[in-house]
Amino acid sequence: MAFTEGRTKTGGREKGVGNKSTEQLREMVGKLMEDNVERIQTDIDSLEPKDRVKALIDLMRFALPILAP
């Protein structure tokens, strides 16, 4: 059914509420990283400097929010 003018939204998520499955996935990835931090550090230390920097930048995407322009 198409949205018609004058009607209000009913049902669904409230504005600003996150997706439940995305939240669960982020928690699982965070737990995985926490449980393997020593192994990850060892693997990163064994990389060449340019690859090490790339790996760290890629990992930062999971820890830091992406800034909007």
C-alpha positions, 0 to 999 in steps of 0.5 A, spaced: 500 500 500 502 506 498 503 512 503 498 517 502 499 524 504 496 525 511 497 518 514 502 517 519 507 511 519 505 506 523 509 500 526 516 498 524 522 501 528 523 508 531 527 513 528 534 512 530 534 505 533 539 500 530 538 494 526 538 488 531 542 483 527 547 488 525 548 489 533 549 482 534 554 481 529 558 487 531 558 484 538 560 477 535 566 481 531 568 485 537 568 478 542 572 475 536 577 480 536 578 480 544 579 473 544 584 473 539 588 480 540 595 476 542 594 472 535 592 478 531 598 482 534 603 477 532 600 476 525 601 484 524 608 484 527 610 479 522 608 483 516 612 488 512 611 495 514 606 497 508 602 491 509 602 492 517 599 499 516 594 497 511 592 492 516 591 497 522 587 502 517 583 496 515 582 494 523 580 501 525 574 501 520 571 496 526 573 500 532 572 508 529 566 511 527 566 513 519 565 521 519 560 524 514 563 529 510 
